[in-house]
Amino acid sequence: MKLISKLRTLHERVEREPIGATLLSLAGDSTVYLAGGILIGLGNIILVPLYTRILSPREFGVYALVDITVLLLVAVSALKLDVSYLKWFADLAPSRRGELLGSTLLTGVGVSLLCGLILSISVAGRLGEFWLHTSAHSYAWLLCPIVILENLQGLLMTDLRAGRRPVPYSMSGLLRLAGIVAASYYFLSIRHMGLHGLFLGRLIGDALAVGYLCAACLRSVVWKIVPSLTVPMIRFGLPLVWSVFALMLQDASGRYFLSRYGTLDEVGLLGAAIKVGAVFQMLVAQPFGVAWGGVLFQIVKKQSAQYYPAIALLPMILLVRAMNVIEQPASVGIYLAGRTDLLAMSYVAALGINLLLLRLLTPHFGLLGVGYAWFLGSAIVPVLFLVFGQRRYRLSLRPELLLAPIFLWIGAFVLRSQADRLWPSHPFLVQCGVSLTVLFILGFLVSSDFHRLRRHLRPSPAILEVSSQ
């Protein structure tokens, strides 16, 4: 009881401070989506060993090309209506939210149907054989409903986010995870249906999730397109579509270039490394260390030893994911200035650099060339965000907090390369010690900056005296 009382007192004390109240609010909003995010991460962890155990690198390469194309079309067909929906949901009267949801869903279904048909027709025809170097007739027509369902899923989950309904949000992720894992295991491991079974399993998981979301969200929907709602929403979201498209195209372009200048086996190795590296995004927020190690061991087991070269690419993939995380705080100034067009400009510049480096490096260095090109292109984005943001909306930044991590990790990499000489019998312990030291120093810098900011924002005694009167 004393512990609970102390925690309650601490909570009330933190709420009275500006920074503490903001962090508590942010934590509360993040918790709404925590369970759903965990389920998405579990899906990445569970499915990668299954795919690499059953599929050859060449088959995984075909899957990697089709998968990223599906994701690109889902992002484009959404027209960023999810972002627009959140804005209009907050602005409209509750009595009109049924019209808002109906207009958004019908628009999304129409655009995704068009995109899905184009994809299925292209993959089923000669273009698909030329692009994938193999026939895709068995699963080409599964791609259209996948695009439609995943577009619908994103829009319906946005409605749950707008209404702050975490339970159905998480349940939809659970159903999709269970459906995909069970169906994929059956079709791949028992029926041995290859890529047809993989996409069929994905379609079943998407259908389960969308069916549940429809039951949770469509009780008061009004099925008609209201131009006075739809047109401004599309106009608001379209500038953001290119930002998302350019960001995802950096991932896609590496696979496309590798299929042109390399082999589908190499595309498969790149796809496997990207799938595993995506778990890093979960590691930022959740303790997935044990599962992460399990994935690596599953991939390098004897049955999946053909994927072992993908591990050489993981450091670059992880650095790319780290750049994606850094983009969020780096873009604060741009958002505060209301110049979201600068986001698109930054992503276009990064994509241009990425494409140039891919053309120069991929023919000579293969997989590693793709990794370096993707990392260098991604590293440009937070730099441009900071430059543009500081010019439009100047923020108070401490240079040591920006430069210290860079120099510390450079030093860590140098010491890591000398680990065999420093302690020949236990080089791994040297690497662990260096990493822990860097993390301790960075933690100290962040903690000191947080306390300095608290002191800066704490009201002065004169202000407190005036407010009390």
Backbone torsions as a table, in degrees:
resi	resn	phi	psi	omega
1	MET	NA	-37.9	178.4
2	LYS	-63.0	-39.5	-179.8
3	LEU	-63.5	-44.1	179.4
4	ILE	-62.6	-41.7	178.4
5	SER	-62.6	-41.6	178.9
6	LYS	-65.5	-40.0	179.1
7	LEU	-65.2	-39.2	178.6
8	ARG	-65.5	-40.9	178.1
9	THR	-63.7	-41.9	178.2
10	LEU	-63.1	-41.2	179.2
11	HIS	-61.2	-45.3	179.5
12	GLU	-65.5	-36.6	-179.7
13	ARG	-67.3	-41.7	179.7
14	VAL	-66.1	-37.2	-178.8
15	GLU	-63.7	-26.0	-178.3
16	ARG	-78.6	-11.0	-179.3
17	GLU	-100.6	143.4	-177.5
18	PRO	-58.1	-48.6	-178.0
19	ILE	-67.2	-43.8	-179.0
20	GLY	-62.2	-42.5	179.1
21	ALA	-63.6	-39.8	178.6
22	THR	-64.5	-43.4	179.8
23	LEU	-65.8	-39.1	177.7
24	LEU	-63.7	-41.1	177.9
25	SER	-63.6	-42.6	178.8
26	LEU	-63.9	-41.8	178.9
27	ALA	-63.8	-38.8	178.8
28	GLY	-63.7	-42.9	178.5
29	ASP	-65.5	-39.0	-179.2
30	SER	-67.4	-35.1	-178.5
31	THR	-63.1	-28.4	-180.0
32	VAL	-56.9	-36.7	-174.6
33	TYR	-106.4	8.5	-175.1
34	LEU	-63.3	-50.4	-176.9
35	ALA	-62.7	-43.7	178.4
36	GLY	-62.1	-40.1	178.0
37	GLY	-64.4	-38.3	177.6
38	ILE	-62.0	-42.2	-179.1
39	LEU	-65.3	-38.4	176.1
40	ILE	-62.8	-43.0	177.6
41	GLY	-63.1	-39.9	176.9
42	LEU	-61.6	-37.8	177.8
43	GLY	-60.2	-44.3	177.5
44	ASN	-61.9	-40.0	-176.4
45	ILE	-70.1	-44.5	-174.0
46	ILE	-72.8	-39.8	-171.7
47	LEU	-77.6	-29.2	-178.0
48	VAL	-60.8	-49.6	177.4
49	PRO	-61.0	-35.9	178.9
50	LEU	-64.7	-46.7	-179.1
51	TYR	-64.2	-45.2	-177.4
52	THR	-71.2	-23.2	177.5
53	ARG	-76.1	-35.9	-173.6
54	ILE	-94.4	-41.1	-174.1
55	LEU	-91.8	145.7	172.2
56	SER	-76.9	161.5	177.4
57	PRO	-56.2	-33.8	179.0
58	ARG	-66.0	-45.2	177.4
59	GLU	-64.1	-39.4	177.8
60	PHE	-65.1	-32.5	176.7
61	GLY	-63.8	-42.3	176.3
62	VAL	-62.3	-44.9	178.0
63	TYR	-60.2	-41.8	-178.7
64	ALA	-62.7	-39.5	178.8
65	LEU	-67.1	-46.0	-178.8
66	VAL	-68.2	-40.4	-177.0
67	ASP	-61.4	-47.1	-178.2
68	ILE	-68.4	-31.2	176.7
69	THR	-67.6	-41.5	176.3
70	VAL	-60.5	-45.5	-179.8
71	LEU	-62.9	-38.5	177.7
72	LEU	-63.0	-43.8	-179.0
73	LEU	-68.4	-36.9	176.5
74	VAL	-63.0	-41.9	179.9
75	ALA	-65.8	-41.6	-178.6
76	VAL	-71.2	-44.1	-176.8
77	SER	-67.9	-20.6	177.1
78	ALA	-70.7	-21.8	178.8
79	LEU	55.1	23.0	-175.5
80	LYS	53.3	31.5	176.2
81	LEU	-65.9	-21.1	177.7
82	ASP	-64.3	-42.5	177.6
83	VAL	-67.2	-44.7	178.6
84	SER	-61.3	-39.2	-177.4
85	TYR	-61.5	-42.4	-179.9
86	LEU	-61.5	-39.0	-179.7
87	LYS	-69.0	-49.0	-177.0
88	TRP	-69.3	-32.0	178.1
89	PHE	-61.1	-38.9	-179.7
90	ALA	-74.7	-29.6	-175.0
91	ASP	-87.1	-30.5	-174.6
92	LEU	-79.6	156.4	172.6
93	ALA	-69.2	145.7	-178.3
94	PRO	-53.9	-29.3	-177.9
95	SER	-68.5	-18.2	-177.8
96	ARG	-103.8	3.6	-177.5
97	ARG	-70.6	-25.5	174.3
98	GLY	-64.6	-41.7	175.6
99	GLU	-63.8	-40.5	179.6
100	LEU	-60.9	-46.5	-178.8
101	LEU	-66.4	-44.3	179.9
102	GLY	-61.5	-46.0	178.7
103	SER	-60.8	-43.1	-178.6
104	THR	-64.6	-45.2	-178.1
105	LEU	-67.0	-44.3	-179.5
106	LEU	-64.3	-39.9	176.9
107	THR	-64.2	-45.4	179.7
108	GLY	-62.9	-41.5	179.6
109	VAL	-64.6	-42.4	-179.7
110	GLY	-61.9	-47.9	-178.7
111	VAL	-68.6	-41.6	-179.3
112	SER	-68.7	-32.3	175.3
113	LEU	-62.4	-44.6	178.3
114	LEU	-62.3	-47.4	-179.7
115	CYS	-64.7	-41.4	180.0
116	GLY	-64.8	-40.2	178.2
117	LEU	-64.5	-42.5	178.0
118	ILE	-59.8	-43.5	180.0
119	LEU	-64.4	-47.7	-177.8
120	SER	-63.5	-43.8	179.6
121	ILE	-63.5	-40.7	-179.5
122	SER	-66.2	-45.2	-177.7
123	VAL	-68.7	-34.9	-178.5
124	ALA	-75.3	-20.1	-175.9
125	GLY	-94.5	-163.4	-177.9
126	ARG	-66.4	-32.1	178.3
127	LEU	-60.1	-39.6	178.3
128	GLY	-64.6	-41.4	178.7
129	GLU	-65.5	-39.1	178.5
130	PHE	-67.4	-39.4	-176.1
131	TRP	-75.0	-45.6	-174.7
132	LEU	-95.0	-6.5	-179.9
133	HIS	61.1	24.6	178.5
134	THR	-165.4	162.1	179.0
135	SER	-76.9	140.4	-179.3
136	ALA	-124.3	23.1	-176.9
137	HIS	-60.6	-32.3	-172.6
138	SER	-67.9	-25.1	-176.7
139	TYR	-129.8	2.4	-175.3
140	ALA	-59.4	-39.5	-175.5
141	TRP	-83.3	-1.0	170.8
142	LEU	-80.9	-19.7	-173.5
143	LEU	-71.6	-35.4	-179.8
144	CYS	-61.6	-53.0	177.3
145	PRO	-63.6	-28.8	176.9
146	ILE	-64.4	-44.6	178.6
147	VAL	-60.9	-43.8	-178.8
148	ILE	-64.8	-47.9	-176.3
149	LEU	-66.5	-39.3	-179.4
150	GLU	-72.2	-30.2	172.2
151	ASN	-65.9	-46.9	178.3
152	LEU	-61.2	-41.2	-179.4
153	GLN	-60.0	-44.3	179.3
154	GLY	-62.6	-41.4	-179.1
155	LEU	-69.5	-40.7	179.8
156	LEU	-68.6	-37.0	177.0
157	MET	-68.3	-29.3	174.5
158	THR	-64.6	-38.4	176.7
159	ASP	-62.0	-38.1	177.6
160	LEU	-67.9	-38.0	176.9
161	ARG	-63.5	-43.5	-179.1
162	ALA	-63.3	-36.8	-179.8
163	GLY	-87.8	3.5	-180.0
164	ARG	53.0	59.0	-179.2
165	ARG	-120.3	83.0	-172.8
166	PRO	-70.0	-31.5	-175.5
167	VAL	-65.6	-54.8	177.1
168	PRO	-64.2	-30.1	176.6
169	TYR	-59.8	-47.1	-179.3
170	SER	-71.8	-36.9	-179.7
171	MET	-63.7	-36.7	178.1
172	SER	-63.4	-40.4	175.8
173	GLY	-63.8	-38.2	178.7
174	LEU	-65.1	-44.7	179.9
175	LEU	-64.4	-41.9	178.8
176	ARG	-64.0	-43.0	178.4
177	LEU	-60.9	-49.1	-178.7
178	ALA	-63.0	-42.3	-178.9
179	GLY	-64.9	-46.1	-178.4
180	ILE	-65.9	-44.9	-177.3
181	VAL	-64.6	-48.3	-178.4
182	ALA	-64.4	-47.5	-178.2
183	ALA	-67.1	-40.9	179.6
184	SER	-63.7	-42.4	178.4
185	TYR	-60.9	-43.6	-178.8
186	TYR	-65.3	-49.1	-175.2
187	PHE	-73.3	-32.5	-177.3
188	LEU	-88.8	-48.3	-173.9
189	SER	-84.2	-35.9	-174.9
190	ILE	-96.7	-49.0	-178.0
191	ARG	-87.5	-15.8	179.3
192	HIS	53.0	53.0	-175.9
193	MET	-94.3	1.6	175.6
194	GLY	62.4	-140.3	-176.1
195	LEU	-65.4	-31.3	175.5
196	HIS	-59.7	-44.6	178.5
197	GLY	-67.4	-35.0	179.6
198	LEU	-62.9	-50.3	-178.2
199	PHE	-72.2	-29.7	175.9
200	LEU	-66.7	-39.8	176.1
201	GLY	-63.5	-40.6	177.6
202	ARG	-64.3	-40.0	179.4
203	LEU	-63.8	-40.6	179.5
204	ILE	-64.6	-44.9	177.9
205	GLY	-61.4	-42.3	177.4
206	ASP	-63.1	-41.1	-178.8
207	ALA	-64.3	-40.8	178.0
208	LEU	-61.7	-45.9	-178.4
209	ALA	-64.4	-44.6	-178.3
210	VAL	-67.5	-38.0	177.0
211	GLY	-59.7	-43.6	178.2
212	TYR	-66.6	-42.0	-178.9
213	LEU	-64.7	-37.9	177.4
214	CYS	-61.9	-42.9	178.7
215	ALA	-64.4	-30.9	-176.8
216	ALA	-85.0	-25.6	-169.9
217	CYS	-113.6	-18.8	-166.9
218	LEU	-99.2	21.8	-177.4
219	ARG	-70.8	-31.6	-177.3
220	SER	-123.6	23.9	-177.2
221	VAL	-74.5	148.1	175.7
222	VAL	-113.6	113.3	-171.7
223	TRP	-83.6	80.5	172.2
224	LYS	-160.3	150.1	176.7
225	ILE	-89.0	122.2	179.2
226	VAL	-103.3	103.9	-176.5
227	PRO	-55.3	-34.6	-179.2
228	SER	-65.2	-19.4	174.7
229	LEU	-96.8	-46.7	-170.9
230	THR	-67.9	-45.3	-175.7
231	VAL	-61.9	-50.0	177.6
232	PRO	-62.9	-33.8	178.7
233	MET	-65.1	-43.0	178.7
234	ILE	-66.0	-41.5	178.9
235	ARG	-62.4	-36.7	179.4
236	PHE	-70.7	-38.5	-173.7
237	GLY	-86.6	-25.0	-174.6
238	LEU	-57.2	-42.5	178.9
239	PRO	-59.4	-26.2	-179.7
240	LEU	-82.5	-18.4	-178.7
241	VAL	-61.9	-43.8	-177.6
242	TRP	-64.8	-35.6	178.1
243	SER	-60.6	-47.0	179.4
244	VAL	-65.7	-42.6	-178.7
245	PHE	-62.3	-45.2	-179.9
246	ALA	-64.4	-37.3	178.5
247	LEU	-64.9	-46.8	-179.2
248	MET	-70.9	-29.4	-178.9
249	LEU	-67.8	-23.8	174.7
250	GLN	-63.4	-39.2	175.1
251	ASP	-68.1	-47.8	-175.6
252	ALA	-65.1	-40.4	-174.8
253	SER	-62.2	-34.6	177.1
254	GLY	-61.9	-42.2	178.7
255	ARG	-67.4	-41.6	-178.5
256	TYR	-66.2	-44.2	179.2
257	PHE	-63.7	-39.5	-178.9
258	LEU	-67.7	-34.8	176.5
259	SER	-68.9	-25.8	179.6
260	ARG	-83.1	-44.4	-174.5
261	TYR	-103.5	-9.1	178.7
262	GLY	-121.8	-138.2	-179.7
263	THR	-128.6	163.5	176.3
264	LEU	-65.8	-27.3	175.4
265	ASP	-61.6	-41.6	178.8
266	GLU	-68.4	-36.5	175.5
267	VAL	-61.7	-39.4	177.3
268	GLY	-63.1	-40.8	177.8
269	LEU	-65.0	-41.0	177.1
270	LEU	-63.5	-43.8	179.4
271	GLY	-62.2	-40.4	178.5
272	ALA	-65.2	-41.3	179.3
273	ALA	-64.5	-39.2	179.9
274	ILE	-66.8	-40.8	180.0
275	LYS	-61.8	-44.3	179.6
276	VAL	-69.5	-40.9	-179.9
277	GLY	-63.9	-24.9	178.9
278	ALA	-63.8	-22.5	179.6
279	VAL	-65.3	-21.7	178.2
280	PHE	-56.3	-36.4	180.0
281	GLN	-63.4	-29.9	175.0
282	MET	-75.4	-33.4	-179.0
283	LEU	-65.4	-25.4	179.7
284	VAL	-64.1	-34.9	-174.0
285	ALA	-111.6	-26.5	-175.7
286	GLN	-128.3	150.0	-179.5
287	PRO	-79.3	81.6	-178.4
288	PHE	-100.6	20.4	-175.2
289	GLY	-57.6	-42.3	-178.5
290	VAL	-65.2	-45.4	-180.0
291	ALA	-64.8	-37.3	179.7
292	TRP	-59.0	-48.2	178.8
293	GLY	-61.4	-38.3	179.1
294	GLY	-61.9	-37.8	178.9
295	VAL	-63.2	-45.4	-179.3
296	LEU	-60.5	-43.8	-179.6
297	PHE	-65.6	-35.8	178.2
298	GLN	-64.1	-40.3	-175.6
299	ILE	-69.8	-34.4	-175.7
300	VAL	-95.8	8.4	174.2
301	LYS	-64.3	166.0	-174.6
302	LYS	-56.4	-40.6	-177.5
303	GLN	-64.7	-25.4	-177.0
304	SER	-117.7	23.6	-176.5
305	ALA	-63.0	-20.5	179.9
306	GLN	-67.2	-15.9	178.0
307	TYR	-94.7	1.3	-175.3
308	TYR	-57.0	-38.4	179.4
309	PRO	-59.3	-19.3	179.9
310	ALA	-64.5	-24.3	-177.8
311	ILE	-65.3	-29.6	179.0
312	ALA	-63.2	-23.2	-178.0
313	LEU	-90.5	-13.3	-174.3
314	LEU	-58.9	-41.1	179.2
315	PRO	-56.3	-41.1	179.0
316	MET	-67.5	-40.5	179.4
317	ILE	-62.7	-41.6	179.6
318	LEU	-65.5	-36.6	177.1
319	LEU	-66.2	-37.5	176.0
320	VAL	-61.7	-44.7	178.7
321	ARG	-63.5	-35.6	177.5
322	ALA	-64.1	-39.6	176.8
323	MET	-62.8	-38.5	178.6
324	ASN	-61.7	-36.9	178.3
325	VAL	-69.0	-40.6	-178.0
326	ILE	-66.4	-27.0	-178.5
327	GLU	-57.1	-35.6	-174.4
328	GLN	-62.8	-55.4	177.7
329	PRO	-68.7	-27.5	-178.2
330	ALA	-69.5	-22.5	-175.6
331	SER	-92.3	5.7	-176.0
332	VAL	-57.2	-47.7	-178.0
333	GLY	-60.5	-37.8	-179.4
334	ILE	-66.4	-43.0	-179.6
335	TYR	-67.1	-41.4	-179.8
336	LEU	-65.3	-31.2	178.4
337	ALA	-81.2	-9.5	-179.4
338	GLY	73.0	20.1	-178.0
339	ARG	-105.6	65.1	-179.1
340	THR	-68.6	-14.6	175.6
341	ASP	-63.4	-25.3	178.5
342	LEU	-70.3	-24.9	174.5
343	LEU	-63.0	-47.2	179.3
344	ALA	-61.7	-41.6	178.9
345	MET	-60.8	-40.6	-179.6
346	SER	-66.0	-43.8	-180.0
347	TYR	-67.1	-35.3	177.1
348	VAL	-64.5	-44.0	178.0
349	ALA	-61.4	-43.4	179.4
350	ALA	-64.3	-40.8	178.6
351	LEU	-64.1	-41.1	178.3
352	GLY	-61.0	-45.1	177.9
353	ILE	-63.1	-42.0	179.8
354	ASN	-61.2	-46.4	-178.9
355	LEU	-64.1	-40.9	178.8
356	LEU	-62.3	-47.1	-179.6
357	LEU	-66.9	-36.1	176.5
358	LEU	-60.7	-43.5	180.0
359	ARG	-64.5	-34.9	-178.4
360	LEU	-81.0	-38.3	-170.1
361	LEU	-95.5	-35.6	-173.4
362	THR	-60.3	-45.1	-179.2
363	PRO	-60.7	-26.7	-175.6
364	HIS	-100.1	-33.5	-173.2
365	PHE	-117.1	-3.3	174.4
366	GLY	60.6	-126.2	-176.7
367	LEU	-57.4	-46.7	-178.4
368	LEU	-64.6	-34.8	176.8
369	GLY	-62.4	-40.6	176.8
370	VAL	-63.0	-43.1	-179.7
371	GLY	-62.1	-46.1	179.7
372	TYR	-65.8	-41.2	-179.7
373	ALA	-63.2	-43.5	-179.0
374	TRP	-65.4	-42.2	-179.8
375	PHE	-65.5	-46.7	-177.9
376	LEU	-65.8	-37.7	176.0
377	GLY	-64.7	-40.9	179.6
378	SER	-69.2	-33.9	-178.0
379	ALA	-67.2	-23.7	179.4
380	ILE	-68.2	-31.9	-171.9
381	VAL	-61.6	-56.2	179.9
382	PRO	-62.6	-30.1	177.0
383	VAL	-64.2	-47.3	179.0
384	LEU	-65.6	-37.7	177.3
385	PHE	-58.4	-45.4	-179.7
386	LEU	-64.8	-43.9	-178.4
387	VAL	-63.6	-50.8	-179.2
388	PHE	-65.0	-42.5	-178.3
389	GLY	-63.3	-41.4	-179.9
390	GLN	-68.9	-29.1	179.3
391	ARG	-76.2	-31.1	-175.9
392	ARG	-95.5	-33.3	-177.9
393	TYR	-148.7	93.1	-171.7
394	ARG	-70.9	127.1	176.9
395	LEU	-110.0	154.4	177.9
396	SER	-82.6	110.5	-177.6
397	LEU	-118.1	143.8	176.1
398	ARG	-97.3	114.7	-176.3
399	PRO	-56.9	-34.0	-177.1
400	GLU	-64.8	-31.0	178.6
401	LEU	-72.8	-24.2	176.5
402	LEU	-83.8	-39.7	-173.6
403	LEU	-88.1	-31.7	-175.8
404	ALA	-57.2	-48.1	179.8
405	PRO	-60.6	-36.4	-178.9
406	ILE	-63.6	-51.6	-177.7
407	PHE	-68.0	-36.5	179.1
408	LEU	-63.3	-45.3	-178.6
409	TRP	-73.0	-30.2	172.6
410	ILE	-61.4	-45.2	176.4
411	GLY	-62.2	-37.7	179.5
412	ALA	-64.2	-41.0	179.3
413	PHE	-66.6	-37.1	177.7
414	VAL	-64.3	-47.3	178.8
415	LEU	-64.2	-36.7	179.2
416	ARG	-62.1	-39.9	179.7
417	SER	-68.2	-21.3	179.7
418	GLN	-100.6	11.6	-175.3
419	ALA	-61.1	-37.0	-178.9
420	ASP	-64.2	-30.4	-179.8
421	ARG	-84.1	-36.8	-176.7
422	LEU	-67.8	-42.6	-179.2
423	TRP	-147.5	82.3	-171.8
424	PRO	-56.7	-32.1	-175.4
425	SER	-81.0	-21.9	-177.6
426	HIS	-139.5	63.8	-179.5
427	PRO	-64.9	-29.9	-179.4
428	PHE	-64.9	-37.7	178.3
429	LEU	-65.6	-34.7	176.7
430	VAL	-63.7	-44.5	179.5
431	GLN	-62.5	-43.1	178.8
432	CYS	-63.3	-43.2	-179.8
433	GLY	-62.9	-42.0	178.8
434	VAL	-64.2	-44.2	-179.2
435	SER	-63.5	-43.7	179.3
436	LEU	-64.2	-37.9	177.9
437	THR	-63.3	-44.1	178.8
438	VAL	-62.0	-45.2	179.9
439	LEU	-62.7	-38.3	178.6
440	PHE	-64.3	-45.0	-179.6
441	ILE	-64.2	-43.5	179.1
442	LEU	-64.5	-40.1	177.2
443	GLY	-61.6	-39.8	177.4
444	PHE	-64.0	-42.1	179.4
445	LEU	-63.6	-44.1	-179.8
446	VAL	-65.3	-42.5	-179.7
447	SER	-63.5	-43.7	179.5
448	SER	-65.2	-37.1	177.9
449	ASP	-67.1	-38.1	178.7
450	PHE	-63.6	-44.4	179.4
451	HIS	-67.1	-36.4	177.1
452	ARG	-64.0	-40.0	179.8
453	LEU	-68.1	-37.3	176.7
454	ARG	-61.1	-44.1	179.7
455	ARG	-64.9	-35.5	-178.4
456	HIS	-69.2	-36.3	-177.0
457	LEU	-91.1	-8.1	-179.2
458	ARG	-68.2	129.6	-179.4
459	PRO	-60.7	143.7	179.4
460	SER	-73.4	158.3	178.3
461	PRO	-57.3	-35.0	179.7
462	ALA	-63.5	-42.3	-179.7
463	ILE	-67.0	-40.6	178.7
464	LEU	-62.9	-38.9	-179.1
465	GLU	-66.1	-41.1	179.9
466	VAL	-66.5	-42.9	-178.8
467	SER	-66.2	-31.7	-179.8
468	SER	-72.4	-25.6	179.3
469	GLN	-80.3	NA	NA
